[in-house]
Amino acid sequence: MLLENKNAIVYGAGGAIGAAVARTFAREGAHVHLAGRHAANVEMVARDITESGGTAHAAVVDALDERAVEEHAARVAAEAGSIDVSINLITRNDVQGTPLVDLSVTDYVSCVTGGLTTNFITARAAGRRMAEQGSGVILALDSGSSHTSPMMGGTCPADAAIDSLVRALAQELGPRGVRAVGLWAAGVPETLTPQKLGAVNPSMATPEALRGVLATLDDLRMLPSSPRLQEIADLAAFLASPRAGAVTGTWINATAMFTS
């Protein structure tokens, strides 16, 4: 197993990608510590994992709360003995579909400040403890849109900020045995619903719009169809494992699209 006896914290574990990654980490032998803002969601994922023979612990943690994140990380390190993997999969609530000249300041910067803040707070908490123990992997995920795309609102600068954070973490923590790696994933079909599209762009909250988005995404891929959720989760597990021990300070493109 890729992650046998590794202790992994999954932030945003109640979401679609977070739950899939948590289940995959557990399947690969990790003891997973699920963190999220909604108890029911993370507890359901933890229950699924334990019923399948894995080890999971659920906790309500607001990743914008520095003290809460630090206390949770300290508790995991003390009780489990180490933090070997930390991955941030927290939704940023990006606002898209509106021209920049018509976008409010709040809608433009909220995903930048929110996404960068949660990634910094969670990575810092894990990085401190990983540096002390001399090993560990910090993982992040964004859409790979840092080089701009039209009608994407604050998504592009948010991705750029997180891309930069991961590279800086790798440079600073590498001498202490800690890796930092990012994963680009965009438009994973199983994570999209009319309701979720509507939260980003109110005009897209229909089944017809969803079908159109999925068809457009498929057309943009270099492969015959869009990457699937399990493929993203499997890649995250590999990057977190010793088999990817030479990979740090970079982002892995799992969008099946060209990126500049």
C-alpha positions as CSV (number, residue, x, y, z in Angstrom):
1,M,0.0,0.0,0.0
2,L,1.2,3.5,-0.9
3,L,0.5,5.1,2.5
4,E,0.8,2.3,5.0
5,N,0.8,3.6,8.5
6,K,1.1,7.3,7.4
7,N,-0.9,9.9,9.3
8,A,-2.7,12.2,7.0
9,I,-4.8,15.3,7.6
10,V,-7.4,16.0,4.9
11,Y,-8.8,19.5,5.1
12,G,-12.2,19.9,3.3
13,A,-12.8,16.2,3.8
14,G,-16.6,16.6,3.6
15,G,-16.5,17.8,0.0
16,A,-16.6,15.7,-3.1
17,I,-12.9,15.7,-3.8
18,G,-11.9,15.7,-0.1
19,A,-14.1,12.7,0.6
20,A,-12.7,10.8,-2.4
21,V,-9.1,11.6,-1.4
22,A,-9.7,10.6,2.2
23,R,-11.2,7.2,1.2
24,T,-8.3,6.6,-1.2
25,F,-5.7,7.5,1.4
26,A,-7.4,5.1,3.8
27,R,-7.5,2.4,1.2
28,E,-3.8,2.9,0.7
29,G,-3.1,2.3,4.4
30,A,-3.1,5.8,5.9
31,H,-4.7,6.8,9.2
32,V,-6.8,9.7,8.0
33,H,-7.8,12.7,10.1
34,L,-10.7,14.4,8.5
35,A,-11.2,18.1,9.1
36,G,-14.1,20.3,7.9
37,R,-16.6,22.9,9.0
38,H,-19.6,20.6,9.0
39,A,-19.7,17.8,11.4
40,A,-22.3,15.7,9.6
41,N,-20.2,15.6,6.4
42,V,-16.9,14.6,7.8
43,E,-18.5,12.2,10.2
44,M,-20.2,10.4,7.3
45,V,-17.0,10.1,5.4
46,A,-15.2,8.8,8.6
47,R,-18.0,6.3,9.1
48,D,-17.7,5.0,5.5
49,I,-14.0,4.6,5.9
50,T,-14.2,2.7,9.2
51,E,-16.9,0.5,7.9
52,S,-14.7,-0.4,5.0
53,G,-11.9,-1.4,7.4
54,G,-9.9,1.8,7.5
55,T,-8.9,4.2,10.2
56,A,-10.5,7.6,10.3
57,H,-11.0,10.4,12.8
58,A,-13.4,13.3,12.2
59,A,-13.1,16.8,13.6
60,V,-14.8,20.1,13.1
61,V,-12.1,22.6,12.1
62,D,-12.5,26.1,10.5
63,A,-9.4,26.5,8.4
64,L,-9.7,30.2,8.6
65,D,-9.2,30.0,12.4
66,E,-5.4,29.8,13.1
67,R,-5.9,28.7,16.7
68,A,-8.3,25.9,15.7
69,V,-6.0,24.6,13.0
70,E,-2.9,24.7,15.3
71,E,-4.8,22.9,18.1
72,H,-6.0,20.2,15.8
73,A,-2.6,19.7,14.3
74,A,-1.0,19.5,17.7
75,R,-3.6,17.0,18.9
76,V,-3.0,14.8,15.8
77,A,0.7,14.9,16.2
78,A,0.6,14.1,19.9
79,E,-2.0,11.3,19.6
80,A,-0.8,9.7,16.3
81,G,2.9,10.4,16.7
82,S,3.4,12.3,13.5
83,I,1.8,14.2,10.7
84,D,3.1,12.7,7.5
85,V,0.7,14.2,4.9
86,S,-1.4,17.4,4.9
87,I,-3.7,18.2,2.0
88,N,-5.9,21.2,1.6
89,L,-9.1,20.6,-0.5
90,I,-11.2,23.4,0.9
91,T,-13.7,25.0,-1.5
92,R,-12.9,28.7,-2.2
93,N,-16.4,29.8,-3.4
94,D,-15.0,31.4,-6.5
95,V,-17.4,33.8,-8.4
96,Q,-17.2,33.3,-12.2
97,G,-19.1,34.2,-15.3
98,T,-19.1,38.0,-14.8
99,P,-16.8,40.3,-16.8
100,L,-14.1,41.8,-14.6
101,V,-15.3,45.3,-15.2
102,D,-18.7,44.3,-13.8
103,L,-17.4,42.3,-10.8
104,S,-17.4,43.7,-7.3
105,V,-14.1,44.0,-5.4
106,T,-15.4,41.5,-2.8
107,D,-16.4,38.9,-5.4
108,Y,-13.0,39.3,-7.1
109,V,-10.7,39.1,-4.1
110,S,-12.7,36.8,-1.7
111,C,-11.4,33.5,-3.3
112,V,-7.9,34.9,-3.4
113,T,-7.8,35.9,0.2
114,G,-9.8,32.9,1.4
115,G,-8.0,30.3,-0.6
116,L,-4.5,31.6,0.2
117,T,-5.4,32.0,3.9
118,T,-6.6,28.5,4.4
119,N,-3.7,27.0,2.4
120,F,-1.2,29.1,4.4
121,I,-2.7,28.3,7.8
122,T,-3.0,24.6,7.2
123,A,0.4,24.2,5.5
124,R,2.1,26.2,8.3
125,A,0.6,24.1,11.0
126,A,1.7,20.9,9.2
127,G,5.0,22.3,8.1
128,R,6.1,23.2,11.6
129,R,5.6,19.7,12.8
130,M,7.0,18.0,9.7
131,A,10.2,20.1,9.9
132,E,10.7,19.0,13.5
133,Q,10.3,15.3,12.6
134,G,12.4,15.6,9.4
135,S,9.8,14.4,6.9
136,G,6.4,15.0,5.5
137,V,4.4,16.0,2.4
138,I,2.2,19.1,2.0
139,L,-0.3,18.9,-0.9
140,A,-2.5,21.5,-2.4
141,L,-5.0,21.6,-5.3
142,D,-6.2,24.3,-7.7
143,S,-7.5,24.5,-11.3
144,G,-4.2,25.5,-13.0
145,S,-5.7,28.8,-14.2
146,S,-2.9,31.1,-13.0
147,H,-2.1,32.2,-16.5
148,T,-5.6,33.7,-16.9
149,S,-8.8,32.6,-18.5
150,P,-11.7,34.9,-19.5
151,M,-14.7,35.2,-17.3
152,M,-13.0,33.3,-14.4
153,G,-13.2,36.2,-11.9
154,G,-10.7,35.8,-9.1
155,T,-9.9,32.2,-9.9
156,C,-6.7,33.1,-11.8
157,P,-5.0,35.2,-9.2
158,A,-6.1,32.8,-6.5
159,D,-4.5,29.9,-8.3
160,A,-1.4,31.9,-8.9
161,A,-1.0,32.7,-5.2
162,I,-1.4,29.1,-4.2
163,D,1.0,27.9,-6.9
164,S,3.6,30.4,-5.5
165,L,3.0,29.3,-1.9
166,V,3.6,25.7,-2.7
167,R,6.9,26.4,-4.5
168,A,8.1,28.7,-1.6
169,L,7.2,26.0,1.0
170,A,9.2,23.4,-1.0
171,Q,12.2,25.7,-1.1
172,E,12.2,26.6,2.6
173,L,11.2,23.2,4.0
174,G,13.1,20.9,1.6
175,P,16.3,21.0,3.6
176,R,14.3,19.7,6.6
177,G,13.0,16.7,4.6
178,V,9.6,18.1,3.8
179,R,8.1,18.0,0.3
180,A,5.4,20.4,-1.1
181,V,3.6,19.5,-4.2
182,G,0.5,20.9,-6.0
183,L,-2.1,19.1,-8.2
184,W,-4.0,20.9,-11.0
185,A,-7.5,19.6,-11.5
186,A,-10.3,21.4,-13.4
187,G,-13.9,20.6,-14.0
188,V,-14.0,17.0,-12.5
189,P,-17.4,15.7,-13.7
190,E,-18.5,13.9,-10.6
191,T,-18.1,17.1,-8.5
192,L,-20.4,19.2,-10.7
193,T,-24.1,19.7,-10.2
194,P,-26.5,22.5,-11.3
195,Q,-26.5,23.7,-7.7
196,K,-22.8,23.9,-7.5
197,L,-22.5,25.7,-10.9
198,G,-25.2,28.1,-9.8
199,A,-23.2,29.0,-6.7
200,V,-20.3,30.1,-8.9
201,N,-22.4,31.5,-11.8
202,P,-26.2,31.9,-11.1
203,S,-27.0,31.7,-14.8
204,M,-25.6,28.1,-14.9
205,A,-27.9,26.5,-12.3
206,T,-29.8,24.2,-14.7
207,P,-29.3,20.6,-16.0
208,E,-29.0,21.9,-19.5
209,A,-26.2,24.3,-18.5
210,L,-24.4,21.4,-16.7
211,R,-24.5,19.2,-19.8
212,G,-23.1,22.1,-21.8
213,V,-20.3,22.7,-19.4
214,L,-19.4,19.0,-19.3
215,A,-19.4,18.8,-23.1
216,T,-17.2,22.0,-23.4
217,L,-14.8,20.6,-20.9
218,D,-14.5,17.3,-22.8
219,D,-13.8,19.3,-26.0
220,L,-11.0,21.2,-24.3
221,R,-9.1,18.0,-23.1
222,M,-6.3,16.5,-25.0
223,L,-7.7,13.1,-24.0
224,P,-11.1,11.7,-25.2
225,S,-12.9,12.7,-22.0
226,S,-12.4,14.6,-18.7
227,P,-10.3,13.1,-15.9
228,R,-12.4,11.3,-13.3
229,L,-12.6,11.9,-9.6
230,Q,-10.9,8.6,-8.7
231,E,-8.0,9.4,-11.0
232,I,-7.5,12.7,-9.1
233,A,-7.6,10.9,-5.7
234,D,-5.2,8.2,-6.9
235,L,-2.8,10.8,-8.1
236,A,-3.0,12.6,-4.8
237,A,-2.2,9.3,-3.0
238,F,0.8,8.7,-5.2
239,L,2.2,12.2,-4.7
240,A,1.8,11.8,-1.0
241,S,3.7,8.5,-1.0
242,P,7.4,7.7,-0.8
243,R,7.2,6.6,-4.5
244,A,7.0,10.3,-5.4
245,G,9.9,11.1,-3.0
246,A,11.8,13.1,-5.6
247,V,8.9,15.3,-6.5
248,T,8.7,18.7,-4.8
249,G,8.3,22.4,-5.6
250,T,6.1,21.8,-8.6
251,W,2.5,21.3,-9.8
252,I,1.3,18.2,-11.6
253,N,-1.2,18.8,-14.4
254,A,-4.2,16.5,-14.1
255,T,-6.5,18.7,-16.2
256,A,-5.7,16.9,-19.5
257,M,-5.4,20.4,-20.9
258,F,-2.5,22.5,-22.2
259,T,-1.2,25.0,-19.6
260,S,1.3,27.7,-20.4
